[in-house]
């Protein structure tokens, strides 16, 4: 039997590892299937971004490929290199990788890497981005500016949607990794994701708030003490309302790009007018 990276035997990101492992029924699979799943999971980038359709992380996608016959080209951040590697492991015909909105890096055959950054002056310290990060790369406390540790960030983009003031953006992160360094990083990210699942599960069970390192929080708060903007209540409400409108506008714009619809265009126009009044 194959031993997977699990402190205990992998619904959503708000479950723990035993539940996730039980859901996949890994222990009930034959050794050959387990070995193939483990091999695919080992070459997935471990960004846990959910772009493949599996919001529980990379392992469920590997499981889906082997047990459900899912397409081998759905890992967007892995690009063509990962798709080709999965084809080699499974013996399936090669496929063209799902396109990324980020340009392709010709040296790695993967999409150009990005990292999330927080515009410090706009951050209101709501803490909504912290539990969204699958590898706990965001530090900060309530009502204080947050910060993202670039060396830990995977560029998964999961912290962007929860931000009510749209203060998180992506920047290009150019670098070159050999396969040994990439494998070591993927193993580290997998471990951090499993730790993240356990921590979230404990906070749910205990009913406590998300745990943030006291040292890290003190560091961020010290950097932010002299820079915290004073915002009146109405300005804060308007800022949040504008952020929600921008999110709705983005969603409608994407829908219209796929298929034109008169009602959606009318709705988009109204939202744009509301946003213009707030800005």
MOBELPE-V950694 format. One record per pair of residues at least 4 apart in sequence whose C-alpha atoms are under 6 Angstrom apart, sorted by the first residue. I is the first residue (numbers start at 0). J is the second residue. D is the distance in Angstrom with one decimal. If there is no record, write none. Layout:
((I/J/D) (I/J/D))
This chain:
((0/30/5.4) (1/33/5.9) (7/17/5.5) (8/17/4.4) (8/20/5.2) (9/16/4.6) (9/17/5.7) (9/18/5.8) (9/19/2.7) (9/20/2.7) (11/55/5.5) (12/55/5.6) (14/200/5.7) (15/196/5.1) (15/197/5.2) (15/200/5.2) (16/20/6.0) (17/21/6.0) (36/61/5.3) (36/62/5.6) (39/61/5.7) (40/58/5.5) (40/61/5.6) (44/77/5.9) (44/185/5.8) (45/57/5.9) (45/185/5.7) (45/189/5.9) (46/153/5.4) (46/155/5.8) (47/56/4.3) (47/57/5.5) (48/155/4.7) (49/53/5.0) (49/54/4.3) (51/73/4.9) (51/74/5.5) (53/60/5.9) (62/66/6.0) (63/67/4.9) (63/69/5.6) (64/68/4.9) (64/69/4.4) (71/82/5.9) (72/82/5.0) (72/96/4.6) (72/97/5.8) (73/97/5.6) (75/97/5.7) (75/99/5.8) (76/110/6.0) (77/81/4.9) (77/109/5.8) (78/96/5.6) (78/109/4.4) (78/110/6.0) (79/83/6.0) (79/96/5.0) (79/108/5.9) (80/108/5.7) (82/96/6.0) (86/90/5.5) (86/91/5.0) (86/93/5.7) (101/110/5.8) (101/111/6.0) (102/110/5.6) (102/111/5.7) (103/109/5.7) (103/110/4.2) (103/111/5.5) (104/108/5.7) (104/109/5.6) (104/110/5.6) (104/111/5.2) (112/172/5.3) (113/154/5.1) (113/170/5.3) (113/171/4.4) (113/172/4.9) (114/154/4.4) (114/169/5.4) (114/170/5.5) (115/154/5.8) (115/168/5.5) (115/169/4.5) (116/167/5.6) (116/168/5.5) (117/166/5.7) (117/167/4.5) (118/166/5.3) (121/166/5.7) (122/144/5.5) (123/142/6.0) (124/141/5.0) (124/142/4.0) (124/143/4.6) (124/144/5.1) (125/141/5.7) (126/141/5.8) (127/161/5.9) (128/158/4.9) (128/161/6.0) (129/137/5.5) (131/158/5.4) (132/158/6.0) (133/192/5.5) (134/191/5.2) (134/192/4.9) (136/147/5.7) (136/148/5.3) (136/151/5.4) (136/152/5.5) (137/146/5.8) (137/147/4.5) (138/145/5.7) (138/146/5.4) (139/145/4.4) (139/216/4.9) (159/167/5.7) (163/239/5.4) (163/242/5.6) (164/239/5.3) (164/242/5.0) (165/242/5.7) (176/180/5.9) (176/181/5.9) (202/206/5.5) (202/207/5.0) (216/220/6.0) (217/221/5.9) (220/224/5.8) (223/227/5.9) (237/241/6.0) (241/274/5.8) (248/252/6.0) (255/259/4.9) (263/267/6.0))
